[in-house]
Amino acid sequence: MENNKLLKKKIIYRSKHRGTKEMDLLLGDFVYKFIDTFSEKELTELSNLLNTEDETIYNWYFNRSSKVKFPVNRVTEKLKKFKIY
């Protein structure tokens, strides 16, 4: 339980302090909306995703490169469908 709290805090911080404003907005809003719905496994998957460079996530999210591949899981599926309004 305590580990989950710490992991969530790290995820929240990392999602909002990316280095590019676009990723701060996209990932920060995504994490804020869904973090409490993810299981421990999904939190780990999300944490791993956040260790990926901004440019790689950007290219994958906006379909800018067919070379960028991400694992298909609940987290990446939700992120791919997520839109900022």
TABEL-V213509 format. One record per residue. PHI is phi in whole degrees, -180 to 180 (* if undefined). Layout:
phi->(PHI PHI)
This chain:
phi->(* -65 -64 -62 -61 -65 -62 -62 -63 -63 -63 -60 -62 -65 -73 -101 -129 -88 124 -123 -61 -61 -74 -58 -69 -62 -73 -62 -66 -61 -63 -57 -75 -114 -56 -79 -97 -88 -75 -61 -62 -68 -62 -65 -62 -65 -60 -64 -61 -70 -84 -83 -62 -55 -61 -67 -63 -57 -63 -68 -62 -96 53 -85 -148 -80 -79 -82 -124 -123 -63 -90 -152 -60 -66 -68 -64 -65 -64 -62 -86 -71 -129 -90 -114)
